Amino acid sequence: MKVRFLTDVNFDERIISGLVRREADLDFQTAVEARLHGLPDNEVLKIAADSNRVLVTHDKKTMPAAFGAFLQQRNCPGVILVPQELALKLATDEPLLIWNASEAEGWRGMIAQIPF
């Protein structure tokens, strides 16, 4: 099964727009669509896990620890950290590469920062 994504609240929407423009079949659910505003990291991870979506976030500060704690309780489809300062082209190329070259199961329990 293809990787499905969920973005957290402060994720740059230009990245999502660029990705969807390049690949219409890409399944990217936004924080607005998932109603994530105001939720703590562990709740965001629960929603990602319940919907079988890899969380894509700019939050390098608190999300890695929250993900580690979450994995102690249950499995999760994974987290991709995208630095806010990353050039827009790279920020769209890497998730598209992930979508094209991997399966969702390969991301289960994984955390990665792009670029690789």
C-alpha positions in Angstrom: 0.0 0.0 0.0 1.2 3.5 -0.8 2.3 5.8 1.9 -0.4 8.2 3.1 0.5 11.4 4.9 -0.8 13.7 7.6 0.7 17.1 8.3 0.7 18.8 11.6 -0.7 22.3 12.4 2.2 24.5 11.4 3.3 22.6 8.3 4.0 24.9 5.3 1.0 24.6 2.9 3.2 25.5 -0.1 4.9 22.2 0.3 1.5 20.3 0.2 0.3 22.4 -2.8 3.6 21.6 -4.6 3.3 17.9 -3.9 -0.3 17.6 -5.0 0.4 19.6 -8.1 3.2 17.2 -9.1 1.3 14.0 -8.2 -2.5 14.2 -8.1 -2.8 10.7 -6.6 -0.7 11.6 -3.5 -2.8 11.3 -0.3 -1.9 14.2 1.9 -4.4 15.1 4.7 -3.9 18.5 6.3 -4.0 19.4 9.9 -7.2 21.4 9.2 -8.9 18.4 7.6 -7.9 16.2 10.5 -8.8 18.9 13.1 -5.5 18.9 14.8 -5.4 22.5 16.0 -4.6 22.7 19.7 -3.9 19.0 20.2 -0.8 17.8 22.0 1.8 15.7 20.1 0.6 12.4 21.5 -3.0 13.1 20.3 -1.6 14.1 16.8 0.3 10.8 16.7 -2.8 8.9 17.8 -4.8 10.4 14.9 -1.9 9.5 12.5 -1.8 6.0 13.8 -5.6 5.6 13.7 -5.8 6.8 10.1 -2.6 4.8 9.1 -0.8 8.0 8.0 2.8 9.0 8.2 3.0 12.3 10.1 5.0 15.0 8.3 6.1 17.8 10.6 8.5 20.7 11.0 8.6 20.0 14.7 12.2 18.8 15.4 12.0 20.1 19.0 9.2 18.0 20.6 8.0 15.5 18.1 10.9 13.0 18.3 10.5 12.6 22.0 6.8 12.4 21.7 7.1 9.8 19.0 9.5 7.7 21.1 7.0 7.8 24.0 4.1 7.0 21.8 5.9 3.9 20.4 6.2 2.5 23.9 2.4 2.3 23.9 1.5 1.4 20.4 2.8 1.2 16.9 2.6 4.2 14.5 3.0 4.6 10.8 6.1 6.9 11.2 7.2 10.5 11.3 9.1 12.5 8.7 10.8 15.7 9.9 11.1 18.5 7.4 13.3 21.4 8.5 11.5 24.7 8.0 14.6 26.2 6.5 14.8 23.5 3.8 14.4 24.8 0.2 10.9 24.3 -1.1 12.1 22.2 -4.0 13.8 19.7 -1.7 10.8 19.8 0.7 8.6 18.6 -2.1 11.1 16.3 -3.9 11.8 14.1 -0.8 8.2 13.2 0.2 7.4 12.5 -3.4 10.4 10.2 -3.6 9.2 8.4 -0.5 5.7 8.0 -2.0 7.1 6.7 -5.2 9.8 4.4 -3.9 8.5 2.9 -0.7 5.5 1.2 0.8 3.6 2.3 3.9 4.6 -0.7 5.9 8.3 0.2 5.5 7.7 3.4 7.5 6.0 1.8 10.5 7.8 2.8 13.7 10.3 4.9 11.8 11.4 8.5 12.2 13.5 10.3 9.5 14.6 13.8 8.7 14.7 14.9 5.1 16.9 15.3 3.2 18.2 11.8 3.9 
